[in-house]
Amino acid sequence: MCKHADNTKQIIDHILGEVYPQLTAKIIYAVNCLRSEQSEAPDKYVVMNIIADLRNEFNSLVTYEQKLVFPSVLKVFLTVKENEPIPNLVELLKLTKSKEYKLMHHVKKIDALIEHSLWNSAAQQVLTKAFSHEFIVEKKAWYKMIDERLNTCNCFKKNYFEMAKFYDQNIHPIKSGNTTK
């Protein structure tokens, strides 16, 4: 395993061991504070529902990355045999970005509703700031690392592009000139 793989594993461990648990704690805190708030403002219940949607989407993202994306990225580093199947990172990362987009859509809706809230929305403000800042910073660093691996890591680049070539030949046979099934 190359040094890039070790560093990538450290980044994954940081995301799963520190970033995501902190965000989960902020979601729980925001929900608990809303429940204990004495105000009966109608938008409070709308915010509770949106936070529930955010929590579900976030849990889905965490599970997806933990079970598919992160192991797949590491597998690209570890693949040594030429014909060994490699996960399609392009498709995995597209779905990840879609989930992240949905998360941020929920964050923006919460932010708009709490801007002039009739209750103490400090916990919800902490939550939206955490996603708008920490989450975004960590995800940008993750994607930057993937791009850097493609540009600087020979084992990652070789396996990644072999996977892309294999994908084109087997999924899009007409495009690649391969018409056998």
Backbone as a chain_set.jsonl record, in Angstrom:
{"seq": "MCKHADNTKQIIDHILGEVYPQLTAKIIYAVNCLRSEQSEAPDKYVVMNIIADLRNEFNSLVTYEQKLVFPSVLKVFLTVKENEPIPNLVELLKLTKSKEYKLMHHVKKIDALIEHSLWNSAAQQVLTKAFSHEFIVEKKAWYKMIDERLNTCNCFKKNYFEMAKFYDQNIHPIKSGNTTK", "coords": {"N": [[0.85, -1.169, 0.0], [0.564, 2.208, -0.827], [1.91, 5.39, 0.375], [-0.02, 7.32, -0.004], [-2.38, 5.915, 0.226], [-2.373, 5.248, 2.93], [-2.603, 7.831, 4.043], [-5.079, 8.532, 2.987], [-6.708, 6.702, 4.301], [-6.422, 7.709, 6.891], [-7.768, 10.152, 6.6], [-10.349, 9.253, 6.043], [-10.873, 7.919, 8.46], [-10.849, 10.141, 10.159], [-13.096, 11.571, 9.216], [-15.198, 9.703, 9.68], [-14.804, 9.146, 12.394], [-14.674, 11.553, 13.8], [-15.77, 13.951, 12.495], [-18.385, 13.223, 11.474], [-19.643, 12.081, 13.838], [-19.708, 14.423, 15.458], [-21.42, 16.08, 13.977], [-23.734, 14.533, 14.092], [-24.263, 14.673, 16.83], [-24.898, 17.386, 17.023], [-27.223, 17.487, 15.528], [-28.939, 15.925, 17.131], [-28.933, 17.494, 19.463], [-30.117, 19.862, 18.483], [-32.699, 18.949, 17.873], [-33.582, 18.05, 20.402], [-33.545, 20.457, 21.84], [-35.486, 21.887, 20.472], [-37.746, 20.372, 21.098], [-37.926, 20.785, 23.848], [-38.367, 23.466, 24.008], [-40.662, 25.982, 24.922], [-42.325, 27.447, 23.275], [-45.09, 27.661, 21.024], [-44.97, 28.122, 18.357], [-45.935, 27.828, 14.967], [-44.045, 27.424, 12.907], [-41.992, 26.223, 14.225], [-42.589, 23.512, 14.399], [-42.479, 22.821, 11.764], [-39.749, 23.183, 11.302], [-38.81, 21.151, 12.977], [-39.655, 18.913, 11.519], [-38.167, 19.229, 9.17], [-35.588, 19.01, 10.176], [-35.737, 16.354, 10.947], [-35.882, 15.189, 8.406], [-33.386, 16.004, 7.458], [-31.725, 14.637, 9.259], [-32.338, 11.966, 8.541], [-31.422, 11.911, 5.87], [-28.743, 12.513, 6.281], [-27.937, 10.318, 7.875], [-28.292, 8.34, 5.962], [-26.356, 9.114, 4.069], [-24.01, 8.782, 5.623], [-24.057, 6.008, 6.113], [-23.954, 5.039, 3.469], [-21.472, 6.067, 2.581], [-19.782, 4.866, 4.455], [-20.151, 2.11, 4.023], [-19.895, 1.726, 1.257], [-18.578, 3.854, -0.37], [-16.11, 4.767, 0.951], [-14.727, 2.246, 1.443], [-14.511, 1.487, -1.244], [-12.904, 3.471, -2.397], [-10.519, 2.954, -1.036], [-10.101, 0.384, -1.985], [-9.411, 0.824, -4.625], [-6.801, 1.696, -4.362], [-5.633, -0.636, -3.418], [-5.874, -2.589, -5.336], [-4.253, -4.982, -7.231], [-4.095, -6.917, -9.21], [-4.562, -7.093, -12.703], [-7.046, -7.772, -13.861], [-8.789, -7.646, -11.785], [-11.873, -6.773, -10.351], [-12.891, -3.383, -10.057], [-14.431, -0.911, -8.111], [-16.914, 1.382, -9.375], [-16.035, 4.393, -9.037], [-16.772, 6.879, -10.015], [-19.58, 6.832, -10.361], [-20.32, 6.245, -7.716], [-19.416, 8.532, -6.373], [-20.977, 10.456, -7.614], [-23.533, 9.851, -6.637], [-23.055, 10.348, -3.959], [-22.609, 13.114, -4.003], [-25.156, 13.928, -4.751], [-26.638, 13.243, -2.474], [-25.404, 14.951, -0.653], [-26.15, 17.406, -1.707], [-28.92, 17.334, -1.235], [-28.88, 17.335, 1.557], [-27.818, 19.893, 2.078], [-29.815, 21.435, 1.004], [-31.876, 21.005, 2.839], [-30.655, 22.214, 5.035], [-30.56, 24.894, 4.219], [-33.296, 25.456, 4.109], [-33.996, 25.201, 6.817], [-32.404, 27.23, 7.878], [-33.614, 29.502, 6.699], [-36.12, 29.433, 7.924], [-35.533, 29.778, 10.64], [-34.505, 32.251, 10.798], [-36.058, 34.462, 11.631], [-37.282, 33.524, 13.96], [-39.724, 32.653, 16.484], [-38.912, 31.573, 18.789], [-36.243, 30.382, 20.912], [-33.694, 29.813, 18.93], [-31.061, 29.018, 18.962], [-29.716, 26.517, 19.079], [-30.474, 25.348, 16.67], [-29.335, 27.141, 14.938], [-26.651, 26.657, 15.449], [-26.526, 24.089, 14.407], [-27.112, 24.517, 11.621], [-24.973, 26.143, 10.927], [-22.867, 24.402, 11.41], [-23.213, 22.494, 9.383], [-23.12, 24.185, 7.146], [-20.562, 25.158, 7.301], [-18.39, 23.506, 8.681], [-19.031, 20.883, 7.683], [-19.1, 21.363, 4.904], [-16.454, 22.274, 4.485], [-14.98, 19.964, 5.187], [-15.932, 18.145, 3.261], [-15.133, 19.39, 0.893], [-12.379, 19.18, 1.228], [-12.15, 16.401, 1.12], [-12.934, 15.82, -1.575], [-10.979, 17.282, -2.878], [-8.743, 15.843, -2.112], [-9.258, 13.417, -3.448], [-9.065, 14.308, -6.107], [-6.369, 15.11, -6.073], [-5.149, 12.627, -5.667], [-5.723, 11.414, -8.076], [-4.114, 12.909, -9.718], [-1.523, 12.702, -8.666], [-0.885, 10.215, -7.55], [0.374, 7.264, -8.548], [-0.534, 4.544, -8.3], [-3.228, 4.823, -7.61], [-4.193, 6.404, -9.721], [-3.654, 4.757, -11.969], [-5.215, 2.447, -11.454], [-7.735, 3.629, -11.194], [-8.194, 4.777, -13.727], [-8.026, 2.483, -15.267], [-10.3, 1.21, -14.36], [-12.238, 3.005, -15.292], [-11.876, 2.707, -18.037], [-12.542, -0.023, -18.328], [-15.196, 0.13, -17.496], [-16.322, 1.764, -19.513], [-15.945, 0.072, -21.737], [-17.489, -2.167, -21.121], [-19.991, -1.299, -20.27], [-20.787, 0.665, -21.999], [-20.648, -0.432, -24.826], [-20.849, 0.262, -27.567], [-19.876, 2.849, -27.766], [-17.183, 2.43, -27.131], [-16.385, 0.735, -29.085], [-16.446, -1.944, -28.602], [-18.405, -4.573, -29.152], [-19.208, -6.978, -28.18], [-21.004, -9.145, -25.969]], "CA": [[0.0, 0.0, 0.0], [1.39, 3.407, -0.91], [1.698, 6.367, 1.456], [-1.278, 8.011, -0.258], [-3.457, 5.078, 0.77], [-2.347, 5.436, 4.388], [-3.14, 9.157, 4.309], [-6.505, 8.478, 2.664], [-7.319, 5.969, 5.411], [-6.48, 8.655, 8.015], [-8.826, 11.12, 6.304], [-11.608, 8.529, 6.228], [-11.04, 7.727, 9.905], [-11.19, 11.459, 10.716], [-14.486, 11.878, 8.854], [-16.104, 8.781, 10.369], [-14.591, 9.124, 13.839], [-14.771, 12.868, 14.425], [-16.672, 14.899, 11.834], [-19.764, 12.746, 11.449], [-20.231, 12.032, 15.183], [-19.985, 15.783, 15.924], [-22.628, 16.54, 13.289], [-24.841, 13.764, 14.662], [-24.538, 15.259, 18.148], [-25.552, 18.692, 16.821], [-28.597, 17.195, 15.092], [-29.67, 15.481, 18.326], [-29.08, 18.663, 20.334], [-31.087, 20.775, 17.864], [-34.025, 18.343, 18.026], [-33.942, 18.061, 21.827], [-33.828, 21.844, 22.239], [-36.787, 22.246, 19.898], [-38.792, 19.682, 21.87], [-38.046, 21.366, 25.187], [-38.767, 24.877, 23.874], [-42.064, 26.141, 25.317], [-43.08, 28.163, 22.255], [-45.986, 26.874, 20.176], [-44.912, 28.722, 17.022], [-46.152, 26.79, 13.951], [-42.839, 27.127, 12.134], [-41.148, 25.355, 15.048], [-42.883, 22.124, 14.024], [-41.955, 22.656, 10.402], [-38.306, 23.018, 11.477], [-38.601, 19.805, 13.517], [-39.812, 17.961, 10.409], [-37.032, 19.375, 8.252], [-34.43, 18.418, 10.854], [-35.908, 14.901, 10.835], [-35.474, 14.853, 7.035], [-31.927, 16.194, 7.415], [-31.134, 13.51, 9.998], [-32.477, 10.76, 7.718], [-30.52, 12.024, 4.716], [-27.383, 12.442, 6.805], [-27.696, 8.915, 8.234], [-28.168, 7.615, 4.699], [-25.041, 9.456, 3.534], [-22.983, 8.15, 6.452], [-24.093, 4.565, 5.834], [-23.512, 4.856, 2.089], [-20.028, 6.274, 2.505], [-19.108, 3.897, 5.309], [-20.237, 0.758, 3.475], [-19.562, 1.641, -0.166], [-17.645, 4.823, -0.946], [-14.778, 4.722, 1.541], [-14.05, 0.989, 1.094], [-14.223, 1.464, -2.682], [-11.726, 4.32, -2.637], [-9.357, 2.197, -0.556], [-9.908, -0.772, -2.866], [-8.698, 1.291, -5.822], [-5.383, 1.682, -3.995], [-5.151, -1.975, -3.107], [-6.007, -3.504, -6.465], [-2.958, -5.29, -7.827], [-4.285, -7.723, -10.414], [-5.094, -6.287, -13.793], [-8.45, -8.086, -14.147], [-9.578, -7.585, -10.552], [-12.907, -5.735, -10.494], [-12.71, -2.153, -9.285], [-15.709, -0.197, -8.021], [-17.071, 2.561, -10.215], [-16.006, 5.564, -8.152], [-17.472, 8.009, -10.632], [-20.995, 6.709, -10.013], [-20.437, 6.339, -6.259], [-19.243, 9.932, -5.976], [-22.148, 11.204, -8.094], [-24.612, 9.647, -5.68], [-22.663, 11.059, -2.738], [-22.867, 14.551, -4.216], [-26.605, 14.107, -4.747], [-27.047, 13.211, -1.072], [-24.895, 16.181, -0.034], [-26.993, 18.491, -2.203], [-30.176, 17.247, -0.491], [-28.588, 17.785, 2.922], [-27.655, 21.345, 2.105], [-31.136, 21.992, 0.724], [-32.554, 21.002, 4.135], [-29.984, 23.217, 5.874], [-31.014, 26.223, 3.774], [-34.697, 25.624, 4.531], [-33.982, 25.447, 8.267], [-31.83, 28.568, 8.066], [-34.62, 30.507, 6.342], [-37.204, 29.42, 8.912], [-35.115, 30.235, 11.973], [-33.977, 33.616, 10.707], [-36.905, 35.352, 12.444], [-38.105, 32.595, 14.737], [-40.37, 33.137, 17.708], [-38.399, 30.77, 19.894], [-34.786, 30.402, 21.0], [-33.24, 28.899, 17.874], [-29.593, 28.959, 19.0], [-29.251, 25.155, 18.767], [-30.679, 25.129, 15.242], [-28.323, 27.956, 14.274], [-25.399, 25.895, 15.567], [-26.638, 22.981, 13.454], [-26.981, 24.97, 10.233], [-23.596, 26.613, 10.743], [-21.998, 23.219, 11.353], [-23.3, 21.926, 8.04], [-22.709, 25.189, 6.164], [-19.132, 25.441, 7.395], [-17.528, 22.34, 8.93], [-19.344, 19.811, 6.745], [-18.661, 21.791, 3.567], [-14.983, 22.294, 4.48], [-14.501, 18.576, 5.179], [-16.263, 17.514, 1.977], [-14.235, 19.978, -0.112], [-11.066, 18.559, 1.448], [-12.264, 15.025, 0.631], [-12.917, 15.831, -3.035], [-9.657, 17.769, -3.281], [-7.844, 14.712, -1.932], [-9.515, 12.484, -4.559], [-8.447, 14.919, -7.302], [-4.909, 15.033, -5.926], [-4.741, 11.231, -5.881], [-5.781, 11.171, -9.514], [-3.016, 13.627, -10.374], [-0.18, 12.479, -8.123], [-0.651, 8.854, -7.053], [0.4, 6.347, -9.689], [-1.362, 3.351, -8.118], [-4.633, 5.235, -7.645], [-4.491, 6.863, -11.07], [-3.646, 3.606, -12.873], [-6.394, 1.619, -11.193], [-8.936, 4.414, -11.446], [-8.397, 4.892, -15.166], [-8.318, 1.134, -15.755], [-11.698, 0.989, -14.039], [-13.029, 3.821, -16.209], [-11.788, 2.068, -19.352], [-13.331, -1.245, -18.217], [-16.591, 0.543, -17.424], [-16.72, 2.192, -20.855], [-15.98, -1.063, -22.66], [-18.51, -3.138, -20.759], [-21.302, -0.684, -20.073], [-21.071, 1.431, -23.216], [-19.85, -1.128, -25.829], [-20.85, 0.919, -28.875], [-18.999, 4.004, -27.643], [-15.785, 2.015, -27.094], [-16.091, -0.147, -30.221], [-16.578, -3.314, -28.137], [-19.809, -4.922, -29.321], [-19.489, -8.311, -27.629], [-21.728, -9.078, -24.689]], "C": [[0.897, 1.234, 0.0], [1.058, 4.381, 0.221], [0.404, 7.151, 1.253], [-2.451, 7.225, 0.322], [-3.524, 5.23, 2.288], [-2.966, 6.779, 4.769], [-4.647, 9.199, 4.042], [-7.265, 7.772, 3.784], [-7.437, 6.886, 6.635], [-7.603, 9.675, 7.821], [-10.194, 10.473, 6.511], [-11.891, 8.326, 7.718], [-11.432, 9.034, 10.595], [-12.66, 11.789, 10.436], [-15.449, 11.01, 9.661], [-15.996, 8.856, 11.894], [-14.783, 10.453, 14.541], [-15.858, 13.746, 13.799], [-18.123, 14.44, 11.916], [-20.372, 12.591, 12.842], [-20.553, 13.424, 15.745], [-21.251, 16.335, 15.274], [-23.861, 15.817, 13.828], [-25.24, 14.34, 16.017], [-25.265, 16.592, 18.008], [-26.985, 18.507, 16.333], [-29.447, 16.821, 16.305], [-29.936, 16.657, 19.258], [-30.142, 19.615, 19.784], [-32.51, 20.248, 18.022], [-34.472, 18.416, 19.49], [-34.279, 19.467, 22.318], [-35.176, 22.301, 21.684], [-37.922, 21.625, 20.702], [-38.999, 20.326, 23.231], [-38.468, 22.832, 25.159], [-40.27, 25.01, 24.111], [-42.928, 26.829, 24.254], [-43.935, 27.196, 21.432], [-46.014, 27.445, 18.758], [-45.047, 27.631, 15.962], [-44.885, 26.433, 13.171], [-41.848, 26.267, 12.918], [-41.347, 23.895, 14.645], [-42.428, 21.822, 12.594], [-40.446, 22.417, 10.47], [-37.998, 21.627, 12.022], [-38.687, 18.751, 12.414], [-38.64, 18.027, 9.438], [-35.768, 18.799, 8.882], [-34.522, 16.894, 10.816], [-35.494, 14.433, 9.437], [-33.956, 14.956, 6.878], [-31.225, 15.021, 8.098], [-31.191, 12.22, 9.166], [-31.519, 10.781, 6.535], [-29.069, 11.911, 5.16], [-27.034, 11.003, 7.185], [-27.52, 8.056, 6.988], [-26.794, 7.863, 4.068], [-23.937, 8.742, 4.307], [-22.914, 6.656, 6.157], [-23.543, 4.267, 4.45], [-21.997, 5.016, 1.973], [-19.271, 5.211, 3.291], [-19.073, 2.508, 4.663], [-19.779, 0.646, 2.028], [-18.43, 2.564, -0.611], [-16.239, 4.682, -0.369], [-14.064, 3.396, 1.276], [-13.681, 0.912, -0.389], [-13.005, 2.304, -3.029], [-10.466, 3.577, -2.201], [-9.065, 0.994, -1.448], [-9.167, -0.373, -4.142], [-7.194, 1.314, -5.556], [-4.835, 0.26, -3.933], [-5.222, -2.959, -4.262], [-4.652, -3.706, -7.121], [-3.1, -6.088, -9.111], [-4.985, -6.898, -11.47], [-6.586, -6.53, -14.03], [-9.335, -8.068, -12.903], [-10.615, -6.472, -10.686], [-12.665, -4.565, -9.541], [-14.051, -1.433, -9.255], [-15.721, 1.036, -8.921], [-17.177, 3.8, -9.324], [-16.773, 6.748, -8.718], [-18.942, 7.981, -10.224], [-21.216, 6.828, -8.503], [-20.349, 7.791, -5.8], [-20.388, 10.81, -6.47], [-23.302, 11.07, -7.109], [-24.307, 10.358, -4.363], [-22.98, 12.547, -2.882], [-24.367, 14.851, -4.216], [-27.135, 14.139, -3.311], [-26.599, 14.494, -0.356], [-25.734, 17.382, -0.454], [-28.318, 18.512, -1.436], [-29.99, 17.728, 0.95], [-28.542, 19.303, 2.99], [-28.96, 22.058, 1.772], [-31.94, 22.064, 2.031], [-31.962, 22.077, 5.048], [-30.465, 24.619, 5.497], [-32.46, 26.483, 4.177], [-34.767, 25.914, 6.03], [-33.491, 26.855, 8.543], [-32.857, 29.657, 7.784], [-35.731, 30.581, 7.387], [-36.782, 29.963, 10.277], [-34.594, 31.665, 11.975], [-34.755, 34.586, 11.592], [-37.839, 34.509, 13.323], [-38.653, 33.244, 16.0], [-39.966, 32.309, 18.919], [-36.882, 30.893, 19.888], [-34.233, 29.358, 20.029], [-31.717, 28.761, 17.843], [-29.073, 27.578, 18.607], [-29.399, 24.853, 17.278], [-29.692, 25.966, 14.418], [-26.963, 27.267, 14.318], [-25.387, 24.764, 14.551], [-26.426, 23.452, 12.015], [-25.573, 25.489, 9.95], [-22.625, 25.439, 10.64], [-22.027, 22.599, 9.96], [-22.8, 22.911, 6.989], [-21.206, 25.44, 6.171], [-18.308, 24.166, 7.532], [-17.76, 21.224, 7.912], [-18.821, 20.148, 5.351], [-17.138, 21.779, 3.472], [-14.43, 20.875, 4.392], [-14.779, 17.897, 3.843], [-15.395, 18.089, 0.848], [-12.837, 19.372, 0.014], [-11.059, 17.124, 0.921], [-12.164, 14.989, -0.901], [-11.577, 16.338, -3.582], [-8.636, 16.632, -3.167], [-8.023, 13.699, -3.063], [-8.869, 13.025, -5.833], [-6.927, 14.845, -7.238], [-4.403, 13.612, -6.156], [-4.751, 10.892, -7.37], [-4.598, 11.806, -10.24], [-1.634, 13.221, -9.895], [0.129, 11.045, -7.714], [-0.743, 7.857, -8.203], [-0.506, 5.139, -9.498], [-2.851, 3.701, -8.18], [-5.035, 5.603, -9.07], [-4.604, 5.681, -12.033], [-4.918, 2.784, -12.69], [-7.687, 2.357, -11.499], [-9.217, 4.496, -12.943], [-8.615, 3.538, -15.817], [-9.79, 0.82, -15.523], [-12.584, 1.772, -15.008], [-13.035, 3.211, -17.606], [-12.636, 0.793, -19.372], [-14.823, -0.91, -18.23], [-17.091, 0.953, -18.805], [-16.869, 1.013, -21.801], [-17.139, -2.011, -22.37], [-19.905, -2.552, -20.588], [-21.729, 0.084, -21.317], [-20.296, 0.81, -24.39], [-19.803, -0.423, -27.173], [-19.895, 2.102, -28.862], [-17.538, 3.584, -27.733], [-15.41, 1.112, -28.271], [-16.194, -1.61, -29.85], [-18.041, -3.697, -28.215], [-20.141, -6.306, -28.828], [-20.187, -8.173, -26.285], [-21.204, -10.043, -23.714]], "O": [[1.877, 1.294, 0.743], [0.064, 4.219, 0.928], [-0.205, 7.6, 2.224], [-3.4, 7.809, 0.846], [-4.61, 5.328, 2.86], [-3.761, 6.858, 5.706], [-5.396, 9.829, 4.788], [-8.35, 8.208, 4.169], [-8.445, 6.844, 7.34], [-8.305, 10.02, 8.773], [-11.091, 11.084, 7.092], [-13.013, 8.538, 8.178], [-12.254, 9.031, 11.511], [-13.379, 12.236, 11.329], [-16.402, 11.517, 10.254], [-16.984, 8.652, 12.599], [-15.029, 10.487, 15.747], [-16.755, 14.224, 14.493], [-18.988, 15.185, 12.375], [-21.538, 12.944, 13.021], [-21.56, 13.591, 16.434], [-22.062, 16.981, 15.938], [-24.915, 16.429, 14.0], [-26.427, 14.476, 16.312], [-26.158, 16.892, 18.8], [-27.866, 19.289, 16.689], [-30.548, 17.343, 16.482], [-31.041, 16.8, 19.782], [-30.974, 20.119, 20.539], [-33.43, 21.025, 18.279], [-35.606, 18.8, 19.778], [-35.196, 19.644, 23.121], [-35.918, 23.019, 22.354], [-38.937, 22.272, 20.957], [-40.128, 20.404, 23.715], [-38.881, 23.378, 26.182], [-41.059, 24.239, 23.564], [-44.155, 26.786, 24.344], [-43.539, 26.057, 21.182], [-46.996, 27.261, 18.039], [-44.358, 26.614, 16.036], [-44.678, 25.273, 12.816], [-40.96, 25.651, 12.328], [-40.384, 23.133, 14.561], [-42.042, 20.697, 12.276], [-39.923, 21.547, 9.774], [-37.039, 20.988, 11.588], [-37.891, 17.813, 12.379], [-38.177, 16.999, 8.943], [-34.965, 18.168, 8.195], [-33.506, 16.215, 10.669], [-34.834, 13.403, 9.295], [-33.325, 14.106, 6.249], [-30.25, 14.481, 7.576], [-30.213, 11.476, 9.097], [-30.877, 9.774, 6.235], [-28.258, 11.279, 4.483], [-25.952, 10.521, 6.852], [-26.69, 7.147, 6.968], [-26.149, 6.93, 3.59], [-23.031, 8.164, 3.707], [-21.828, 6.106, 5.973], [-22.752, 3.339, 4.28], [-21.324, 4.2, 1.344], [-18.238, 4.716, 2.84], [-18.063, 1.81, 4.754], [-19.321, -0.416, 1.608], [-17.433, 2.102, -1.167], [-15.279, 4.499, -1.117], [-12.888, 3.414, 0.913], [-12.653, 0.336, -0.745], [-12.177, 1.907, -3.848], [-9.464, 3.574, -2.915], [-7.905, 0.63, -1.642], [-8.38, -1.157, -4.674], [-6.403, 0.984, -6.44], [-3.706, -0.002, -4.348], [-4.678, -4.059, -4.167], [-3.985, -2.749, -7.516], [-2.282, -5.936, -10.018], [-5.882, -6.109, -11.174], [-7.316, -5.597, -14.365], [-10.507, -8.437, -12.971], [-10.282, -5.357, -11.087], [-12.288, -4.746, -8.384], [-14.733, -1.356, -10.276], [-14.685, 1.644, -9.19], [-18.268, 4.196, -8.914], [-17.357, 7.531, -7.968], [-19.487, 8.996, -9.79], [-22.188, 7.442, -8.063], [-21.117, 8.226, -4.942], [-20.735, 11.798, -5.824], [-23.968, 12.053, -6.784], [-25.208, 10.906, -3.728], [-23.554, 13.156, -1.979], [-24.795, 15.902, -3.738], [-27.982, 14.968, -2.976], [-27.343, 15.049, 0.454], [-25.998, 18.272, 0.354], [-28.787, 19.577, -1.033], [-30.837, 18.439, 1.491], [-29.158, 19.915, 3.861], [-29.178, 23.183, 2.223], [-32.604, 23.065, 2.298], [-32.697, 22.768, 5.753], [-30.745, 25.436, 6.375], [-32.811, 27.604, 4.546], [-35.524, 26.786, 6.457], [-34.08, 27.586, 9.339], [-32.964, 30.624, 8.538], [-36.225, 31.665, 7.698], [-37.6, 30.546, 10.989], [-34.281, 32.219, 13.029], [-34.156, 35.446, 12.237], [-39.039, 34.77, 13.403], [-38.123, 34.234, 16.505], [-40.625, 32.355, 19.957], [-36.306, 31.451, 18.954], [-34.305, 28.157, 20.293], [-31.148, 28.422, 16.805], [-28.089, 27.478, 17.874], [-28.551, 24.181, 16.691], [-29.268, 25.554, 13.338], [-26.215, 27.292, 13.341], [-24.369, 24.506, 13.909], [-25.647, 22.852, 11.274], [-25.046, 25.295, 8.855], [-21.669, 25.485, 9.866], [-20.986, 22.224, 9.421], [-22.125, 22.511, 6.04], [-20.64, 25.88, 5.171], [-17.603, 23.783, 6.599], [-16.809, 20.682, 7.348], [-18.181, 19.322, 4.701], [-16.589, 21.317, 2.472], [-13.515, 20.612, 3.612], [-13.939, 17.146, 3.348], [-14.972, 17.356, -0.046], [-12.191, 19.086, -0.994], [-10.068, 16.683, 0.339], [-11.39, 14.207, -1.453], [-11.106, 15.875, -4.621], [-7.77, 16.482, -4.028], [-7.036, 13.177, -3.582], [-8.202, 12.285, -6.555], [-6.275, 14.55, -8.239], [-3.353, 13.415, -6.766], [-3.882, 10.167, -7.855], [-4.141, 11.292, -11.261], [-0.661, 13.375, -10.633], [1.297, 10.695, -7.548], [-1.818, 7.638, -8.76], [-1.189, 4.737, -10.44], [-3.641, 2.947, -8.747], [-6.077, 5.173, -9.565], [-5.544, 5.613, -12.824], [-5.608, 2.467, -13.659], [-8.634, 1.762, -12.013], [-10.354, 4.305, -13.374], [-9.319, 3.447, -16.823], [-10.45, 0.235, -16.382], [-13.583, 1.24, -15.491], [-14.064, 3.197, -18.281], [-13.369, 0.555, -20.332], [-15.613, -1.582, -18.892], [-18.171, 0.532, -19.222], [-17.818, 0.96, -22.584], [-17.708, -2.593, -23.294], [-20.897, -3.262, -20.751], [-22.916, 0.137, -21.641], [-19.378, 1.444, -24.91], [-18.788, -0.509, -27.863], [-19.181, 2.335, -29.838], [-16.73, 4.288, -28.339], [-14.241, 0.764, -28.434], [-16.038, -2.461, -30.726], [-18.847, -3.201, -27.428], [-21.26, -6.775, -29.038], [-19.979, -7.2, -25.56], [-21.7, -10.117, -22.59]]}, "num_chains": 1, "name": "protein.A"}
